[in-house]
Amino acid sequence: MKITFLGVSGALDSGGGSYNSNMLIDTDNGKTLLVDAGSDIPHSLDAAGRSPAEIDGVYISHLHADHAGGLEWLGYLTYFHPEFRKLPLYIHPELRGPLWENSLKAGMGVADKPEMQLTDYFDIPMLSSDPENFTVGNLSFGMIQLPHITHDTANMCSYGLMVKSPKSKVFITTDTSGQYNDLTNLAVTAQMITSDLIFHDCSIGFKSSVHAFYDDLNAMIPAVVKEKMWLYHYSSKTKRPYAVADGFAGFVETGQVFEL
């Protein structure tokens, strides 16, 4: 398995080649999954020297534009351009309707037919009896619901990924507020403890309620977990703490590749 970070920055970053926190996962048998497709995905793919023709499927964790805003470009590309093929779109069943109705339909609902549907642009695989699991190549992927934006009357979760190969286990948070002191997240903590490598979104510079803040992660996460945790989804214009000295594996750089 090889994981390439096309970008490492959050929704508020701009310029400097930071790009949205999207990544490519290459399997050992030649398949490639795009994990999230933010609005700048055409540019981040090009900067990494990768082509959309290499992608065998796309996973969307949630509907914020830095994670799903590039689907219009990708869908149009594969629908109209003869050199590209329609891609499987892996997304939690609860997000499929809102993705089309609230995010994509306004721009993609009319094309060469007057009433286009999500399935005109993407294949929606029939998942197993457990709809939160799928396979690409020799890797299995499990969707893990994480708190992202939480209110008394409305919530937005993000579905992180547990990626398993015959040799390793990798946990990717996508976006989470990181409420690991909450009893409801003990299962997520257990997943991290059993992972070989963790990629965790992390806000620096200022604290918000939608992403885990560096100081909180540093205080809450046990040393045995921190040592295998890489941090991403941070502001490229803010001075980073010295994460290695605090026991973390480090901050991920744009374009960095991890081979397991």
Summary of the structure (lengths in Angstrom):
residues: 260
radius of gyration: 17.7
end to end distance: 5.4
largest distance: 57.5
contacts: 830
relative contact order: 0.16
helix: 25%
strand: 27%
